[in-house]
């Protein structure tokens, strides 16, 4: 994934999540609800946004990598 210089708000991350929700594993969805109930650092918001960005278009291998990273992030917030 390319590095982005934009900072993404929690609203941006929620919108991106909602646009990709149908493509994400079902057991990840409650983790996102917990994620959105808290405040997060800008770095973390940016990371989650970019893991979600174009998730639906990613190769199977890339989706697995992104999902693993998302689980790691979501289970530790």
N, C-alpha and C positions, 0 to 999 in steps of 0.2 A: 504494500500500500504506500502511496506517495505521502510525503509529509505536507501538511496543510498549515498555512500561517493564520487561518481564521480561528477565532475563539467561538465555540458553539455554546449557546445557553441551554439550560435544562429543558426549555420549551423546544428548542431545535432538536435535542436528543429525543424527546418524547415524540415529536412529529416524525422523525426518522424511524423510530421504533414502530410507530403505528403503521407506517408505510411498508415495513418489512415483517411485521408480526406474523402474517400468514406463512412465511417461509422459515420462521424460527422453530426450534423444537418446542413442543407444548410445555415441557417441564421447565422451560426457561421463563415463561411468561410471569409466574408468580414472583420470580426473582427480580424481574423488571419493576413490578409494582412496589416491591420493597425498596428498590433503588430510587424510584421516583418520589418516595416518601421522605427522603433525606436530602440534605445539602451535600454537594460534592465539589472537589477542587476543579479548577478549570482544566488542568491536565487530564483528569479522569473523565470529565465530560467530553473533551475532545477525543480521547481514546475510544470511548464507547461509541461516539458518533461515527468515527471512521471504521470501526469494526462492523457497524450496521450498514454503512454506506455501500450500496450496490450488492448487498448480501445475496439478493435474489439472482443476480447475474454471475456470481462467483462460481468457479469450478467446484466440484464436489470436494476435492482436496483442500481448496481454500476455505470453503464453508466449514469443514471440520476444524481447521486451524482457528478460524474466527470464533466458532462456537466454543472451542476449548478455552480460548482466551476470555471470552465473555463469561463463561462459567466461573473461571478463576476470579475475574473482577467482581462479578455479582455476588459470589459467595463470600467475599471478603470486605464488603462494605457495610 
